[in-house]
Amino acid sequence: MEPQPTLPTEERVREALRSVDDPEVGMNIVDLGLVYRIDITQERVRVELTMTTPACPMGDVVTDNARKAIAAALAKDLAVEVVLVWEPPWTPDRMSESARQTFGWPR
């Protein structure tokens, strides 16, 4: 029996997602608070993310880039699923402290 491959950690997936910028604001989707959920199983990595507004025209670009970044960072036998969600709605409260400082928003 072959040993099970080591599953990636949530932090490793987040690190891959830090290479994905929201092109409209020029900041990565993790610090913007757009990544809502990461589920990791033996078969796949599933990520739920959102955009700052449902009217954002970059949703397909961001989800495509996220999928590619995750796939490049992980074992090739894991499926990667990136799903765009709208609940709960994004708010600036989800941003990292460094993102808030970049935009000049107080905590």
C-alpha positions as CSV (number, residue, x, y, z in Angstrom):
1,M,0.0,0.0,0.0
2,E,1.4,3.4,-1.0
3,P,1.7,6.1,1.7
4,Q,-0.9,8.9,1.6
5,P,0.6,12.1,0.3
6,T,1.0,14.8,2.9
7,L,-1.9,17.2,2.6
8,P,-1.1,20.9,2.2
9,T,-1.9,23.2,5.1
10,E,-4.4,26.0,5.1
11,E,-1.4,28.4,5.5
12,R,0.3,27.0,2.5
13,V,-2.8,27.6,0.4
14,R,-3.1,31.1,1.8
15,E,0.5,31.7,0.9
16,A,-0.2,30.7,-2.7
17,L,-3.2,33.0,-2.7
18,R,-1.1,35.9,-1.5
19,S,0.4,35.9,-5.1
20,V,-3.1,36.8,-6.5
21,D,-3.9,40.4,-6.6
22,D,-7.2,42.1,-7.1
23,P,-6.3,44.0,-10.3
24,E,-8.6,46.9,-9.4
25,V,-6.8,47.7,-6.1
26,G,-3.4,46.2,-6.6
27,M,-3.4,44.2,-3.4
28,N,-3.5,40.4,-2.7
29,I,-6.8,38.8,-2.1
30,V,-5.7,37.4,1.3
31,D,-4.9,40.8,2.8
32,L,-8.0,42.2,1.3
33,G,-10.1,39.6,3.2
34,L,-11.6,38.1,0.1
35,V,-10.7,34.5,1.0
36,Y,-13.6,33.2,3.1
37,R,-12.9,29.5,3.4
38,I,-10.4,26.8,2.6
39,D,-11.3,23.1,2.8
40,I,-8.6,20.5,2.2
41,T,-9.3,16.8,1.7
42,Q,-7.3,13.9,0.2
43,E,-8.8,14.6,-3.2
44,R,-9.1,18.4,-3.5
45,V,-8.6,21.9,-2.2
46,R,-11.7,24.0,-2.3
47,V,-11.5,27.7,-1.7
48,E,-14.5,30.1,-1.3
49,L,-13.7,33.7,-2.1
50,T,-15.6,36.8,-2.8
51,M,-15.1,40.2,-4.4
52,T,-15.5,43.6,-2.7
53,T,-18.8,44.0,-4.6
54,P,-21.0,41.7,-6.8
55,A,-20.7,44.4,-9.5
56,C,-16.9,43.7,-9.7
57,P,-16.0,42.8,-13.3
58,M,-12.8,41.0,-12.3
59,G,-14.4,37.9,-10.6
60,D,-13.5,35.5,-13.3
61,V,-10.0,36.8,-13.6
62,V,-9.4,36.6,-9.9
63,T,-10.9,33.1,-9.5
64,D,-8.8,31.9,-12.5
65,N,-5.6,33.3,-11.1
66,A,-6.4,31.8,-7.7
67,R,-7.0,28.4,-9.2
68,K,-3.7,28.6,-11.1
69,A,-1.7,29.8,-8.0
70,I,-3.0,27.0,-5.8
71,A,-2.4,24.3,-8.5
72,A,1.2,25.5,-9.1
73,A,1.9,25.4,-5.3
74,L,0.4,22.0,-4.6
75,A,0.7,18.3,-5.6
76,K,-0.5,17.7,-9.1
77,D,-2.9,15.0,-8.0
78,L,-5.1,17.3,-6.0
79,A,-8.1,18.9,-7.7
80,V,-8.5,22.6,-7.1
81,E,-11.9,24.2,-6.9
82,V,-12.3,28.0,-6.5
83,V,-15.9,29.2,-5.9
84,L,-17.1,32.8,-5.9
85,V,-19.5,33.4,-3.1
86,W,-21.5,36.5,-2.0
87,E,-22.6,35.6,1.6
88,P,-21.7,37.1,3.8
89,P,-21.1,40.3,1.9
90,W,-17.5,41.6,2.1
91,T,-16.8,44.5,4.3
92,P,-13.5,46.4,5.0
93,D,-13.5,44.8,8.5
94,R,-12.2,41.6,6.8
95,M,-8.9,43.3,5.6
96,S,-5.6,42.7,7.3
97,E,-4.1,45.4,9.4
98,S,-1.4,46.1,6.7
99,A,-4.1,46.4,4.1
100,R,-6.0,48.9,6.2
101,Q,-2.8,50.9,6.7
102,T,-2.1,50.9,3.0
103,F,-5.5,52.5,2.3
104,G,-5.2,54.8,5.3
105,W,-8.2,53.2,7.1
106,P,-8.2,53.2,10.9
107,R,-9.0,50.0,12.8
